[in-house]
Amino acid sequence: MATQCWPDLLKASRKTALIHDGKRKVHYLFSDGKELAEEYDMATDELLVRKWRKKNTMGGQGPWEVEVGEPTPSIESVLEPNVIKENCSNPLFMRKDTKMNFQWRIRNLPYPKDVYIVFVEPKERCCIIRTTNKKYYKKFSIPDMDRCHLPLECSALTFTHANNTLIISYKKPKEILTLEQELIRNLKKLKSVSDGDSDCKTQ
């Protein structure tokens, strides 16, 4: 999908919209079989969830991979309470955007703010978190910037720390803000069904 302009790919996809519990839920099906599911707050238009799914090597549906929002617990951990799983005190990395910023939160990081070193690595197209006490290291990309082929700027990155949570913000460039505004306008024009309606409208 990278060879085609991202806004054009969104327009060309098959879209299904549903209004439920104060949220606008949109499902995209792309020509290569990939699926994208998003949820927006109806009151603020803020993106709450974005997740992807693609076919596995056998041609069946693979698992959903969360890009924005709370990580989804695995089926095994839900159905099998005694299965081995991550310690709940381990650092938990998740993305939760605001209107003006891409934002990530890493919970269960008790160290003071001056322990963290957070920076952009433009050549590798990623952000890196490390600690001076060598207790935590994380490298992550910004898929939105990659899809739009936009460069990463060191000056756009800031971070803070409170309540054992490291909060990292990357200021959205004007190109992203314009794209998101256009996307919301188009989604509001998309015919949506309300919860309880039997037939989903697609476009």
HELIX and SHEET records of a PDB file:
HELIX    1   1 TRP A    6  ALA A   12  1                                   7    
HELIX    2   2 ILE A   75  LEU A   79  1                                   5    
HELIX    3   3 LYS A  113  VAL A  115  5                                   3    
HELIX    4   4 PRO A  122  GLU A  124  5                                   3    
HELIX    5   5 PRO A  143  ARG A  147  1                                   5    
HELIX    6   6 CYS A  154  ALA A  156  5                                   3    
HELIX    7   7 LYS A  174  LYS A  189  1                                  16    
SHEET    1   A 6 GLU A  65  VAL A  68  0                                        
SHEET    2   A 6 LEU A  47  ARG A  53 -1                                        
SHEET    3   A 6 GLU A  35  ASP A  41 -1                                        
SHEET    4   A 6 LYS A  23  LEU A  29 -1                                        
SHEET    5   A 6 ARG A  14  HIS A  20 -1                                        
SHEET    6   A 6 VAL A 193  SER A 194  1                                        
SHEET    1   B 4 LEU A  92  ARG A  95  0                                        
SHEET    2   B 4 ASN A 101  ARG A 107 -1                                        
SHEET    3   B 4 THR A 165  LYS A 171 -1                                        
SHEET    4   B 4 LEU A 157  ALA A 162 -1                                        
SHEET    1   C 3 TYR A 116  GLU A 121  0                                        
SHEET    2   C 3 CYS A 126  THR A 131 -1                                        
SHEET    3   C 3 TYR A 137  PHE A 140 -1                                        
END                                                                             
